[in-house]
Every structure is written in structure tokens, then in C-alpha cells.
């Protein structure tokens, strides 16, 4: 089972990769408090999709498990798992635990 800190690092590495595709004013800060999507977020809907797909691919490569981050389960949460990097890492840890990884 991956540790929370390992999942955070995976997300931060993904931020680095996604930032290479974004203009300077739209790049994400490398922090657990970085808003992924929402009022204070820098990603538009297409940017969010790109980011989510990149995180899913990195999870598959790193932890050898396939997860779907943007599904009905994620969207129906009272507190969005996409509100910041820390929340996303917690959500991924929960999904990995449920998958037995």
C-alpha cells in the first residue's frame, strides 16, 4: 500500500509535467494546498481532464493499478477530491486501499 507522501509526490511530479504544457500564468504551484479545480483553481475543464488522465496514467505506471478518478463516486462527494492536491492524494489512497493495492 503506497504511503500518502508517495501519492502526494506522484501528484506533484504530474503537476511538473502538466505545467510544461501550460502558459506561465496558468501553471500550478507544487504544493499540497494547490487548488486542483474550483473557484481558485488555475485549470479550466480541459486542463482538469488532462491533469486527471496524467495522474491516472502515473498511478498505473507507478503502482500497477488502474483507477478512475473522475467518476460518479468522485463527483458525488460532499467535499470534492479535486479541491486541492492533499485531498486528491487522500482520495487516491482510499481508492488504492479499496482495490487492495
KOLSE-159022 format. One line per field, with one value per residue (C-alpha): residue in one letter; x, z, y; residue number from 0. Coordinates in steps of 0.1 Angstrom, whole numbers, always signed. Last residue first. Layout:
BEGIN
code [A  ...]
u [X  ...]
w [Z  ...]
v [Y  ...]
pos [NUM  ...]
***
This chain:
BEGIN
code [X  X  X  X  X  X  X  X  X  X  X  X  X  X  X  X  X  X  X  X  X  X  X  X  X  X  X  X  X  X  X  X  X  X  X  X  X  X  X  X  X  X  X  X  X  X  X  X  X  X  X  X  X  X  X  X  X  X  X  X  X  X  X  X  X  X  X  X  X  X  X  X  X  X  X  X  X  X  X  X  X  X  X  X  X  X  X  X  X  X  X  X  X  X  X  X  X  X  X  X  X]
u [-31  -63  -86  -103  -70  -59  -92  -87  -51  -63  -89  -62  -39  -67  -75  -38  -36  -65  -103  -102  -114  -146  -160  -196  -186  -209  -183  -158  -183  -198  -164  -134  -106  -107  -81  -59  -33  +4  +15  +39  +28  -9  -7  +12  -15  -43  -24  -19  -56  -66  -43  -56  -92  -85  -68  -99  -122  -101  -72  -60  -80  -93  -130  -127  -102  -68  -63  -27  -25  -3  +21  +39  +20  +0  +7  -19  +1  +32  +13  +6  +21  +53  +30  +14  +47  +56  +20  +24  +55  +35  +8  +33  +49  +15  +10  +43  +35  +2  +20  +16  +0]
w [-36  -25  -48  -19  -4  -38  -40  -4  -12  -43  -23  +2  -26  -42  -8  -4  -40  -36  -42  -66  -41  -38  -3  -3  -27  -56  -83  -70  -70  -103  -119  -123  -106  -124  -111  -128  -107  -112  -85  -105  -141  -133  -109  -135  -160  -136  -127  -164  -171  -142  -154  -190  -178  -154  -182  -204  -177  -169  -146  -125  -94  -70  -77  -84  -97  -85  -57  -45  -8  -11  -30  -64  -77  -108  -141  -157  -157  -171  -201  -197  -214  -192  -162  -169  -163  -131  -119  -126  -104  -77  -80  -77  -47  -30  -36  -21  +9  +15  +16  -11  +0]
v [-22  -40  -20  -4  +6  +21  +41  +54  +64  +82  +101  +112  +123  +143  +160  +169  +182  +205  +208  +179  +153  +174  +176  +163  +135  +129  +139  +113  +84  +95  +92  +114  +95  +62  +38  +12  -5  -11  +13  +35  +31  +28  +57  +78  +71  +81  +113  +122  +115  +137  +166  +165  +164  +193  +213  +207  +219  +250  +247  +277  +269  +295  +289  +252  +227  +215  +240  +238  +231  +200  +222  +225  +256  +250  +268  +291  +324  +307  +291  +254  +224  +222  +227  +193  +176  +194  +189  +152  +151  +169  +142  +113  +131  +134  +97  +88  +111  +92  +59  +33  +0]
pos [100  99  98  97  96  95  94  93  92  91  90  89  88  87  86  85  84  83  82  81  80  79  78  77  76  75  74  73  72  71  70  69  68  67  66  65  64  63  62  61  60  59  58  57  56  55  54  53  52  51  50  49  48  47  46  45  44  43  42  41  40  39  38  37  36  35  34  33  32  31  30  29  28  27  26  25  24  23  22  21  20  19  18  17  16  15  14  13  12  11  10  9  8  7  6  5  4  3  2  1  0]
***
